[in-house]
Structures are given as C-alpha cells and as structure tokens.
Amino acid sequence: MSTPTNVQIINGPDGTPAFVVIPYADYVATHPREDLVPNEVVGYMIKESMTAVGAWRKHLGLTQAEVASRIGITQAAYAQQEAASKPRKSTRAKIAEALGISADLLDL
C-alpha cells in the first residue's frame, strides 16, 4: 500500500510511525461537519477556563437561563451542571440536545 504524497508520517522515539499529518482540507472532507469543534469553543475553554458545556453555550450565544429552560430545570441547577468538569453521560446528552449538538462534542 502506498502513502499519498500529501500525507506526512511522523515517527516516534523508537522509529516506528506514531502520527499521520494530512492537509486540513482533506481532514474536513473526510469528517462530518458536526464532528468538528469550532476554534472559538476551544478558545473559551483555554482562555476563559470554561468547561466544554459553558464554552459551547457561549459560542451558540445562549444564556444559562435559556438552556435551563430548554432542559426544564432552573438556571441555578443548570449553572451547577455547566460548572462540573465531567457531567454524567445522561446530563451531557440532555444538555447537548438543548444546545443542538452531538453529546460527543461535550466530552472534551
């Protein structure tokens, strides 16, 4: 099997292949758009120390009260869930549905 010329293979310390680098356009073309995390979301997580849940909410321009209403809980209860570093899987699923994204995108 030959390696396409636009792919770079990076070997690990032991000399065996460890990473593959492909052009971004190729990556985007081969991955569903809904699997990509916007730069802004990552920026909120790093620069503002937000959780993935909080970063996605802010990126989507929603308030905590709006998301809480969509889930059917109080804003205070939602704020606690948003602050959790690793919400339960069922909680992530409810929040993801309220945000209109895949639950996997909250598992960063």
N, C-alpha and C positions, 0 to 999 in steps of 0.2 A: 504494500500500500504506500503510495507516495504522499508527501506532505505538500499541500498547496504553497505557492511562493509567498502568499500574503499572510502566512502563519509563522509566528516565531515560537520556538520551543526553548524554554529556559531550564537548564539542568540544575539539580540540587547539588549540595556539597559533595555527595557521593558520585556525581557524574551521571546519574540517571535522570531522565526527564521528570520535572517537577511541576512546571507550569506551561500553559499554552497561551500566547497572546495573539488575538485576532483583531482586525480593524473594527472599530466601533460600529460602522455601518453594517458589517457582516453580523455582528452580535445582535443588533436591533432587528435586522431582517429575519433572524432565526429564533427570536424570542417574542412571545406575545407581549404586546404593549402593556397589558395590565400587570405584567411581572416586573416592570421597571420602577424603581424608586426615584422620584424626582430629586434633583440636586438640592432644591430648597428644603425638602424634608430632612435630608441628611444634614444640611446646614443648621437647621433649628436644633437638631439633636446634638450637634457638636458645639456650636457657638453659644446656644442658649441652654444647654444641658437639659433639653426636653426629652421626654420618653417618646417612643415611636408614635404612641397614641396621640399625645399632645402635638407633636410635630405635624402629623397628618391632618389633625383638626385645624391647626393654624394655617397650613398650606391650602386647605379647602375653603378657608375664610369663614369658618363656623365658630360660634361661641360654645362654651361648655353648656350653657342653658339649652341651646338648640339641639346639641347632640343628646343631652339628657332627655329632652322631650321626645326625641325620636325613639329612644330606648324605653321610655316610660318610667324613668327614675328622677329623683331630684338632682339639681345641679350640684349640690354638696356631695351626694353619693357618687355622681359621675366624676367629680374632681378627685375623689379618693382613688377611683379606678384608673384615671388618667395618670396619677402620680405613681402608681405601682410600677416597679421596674419590670415585672413579669406577670401581667394579669393572667388569670386562669384561661384555659383554652376556650371554655364556653363564654367567658366575658369578652375575650378578643373577638369571637365570632359575632356577638351582638353589636359590639362597637363597630366592627368592620362593616356590617350590614347597614348600620346607621350612617356611616361615612360613605358608603357606596364603593368600597374597595374589597379586595380579597383579604381574608383573615391572615394569610401568609405574609402579607406586607406589614403586619403589625408585629411580627415575630423577628425583629431585627436585633 
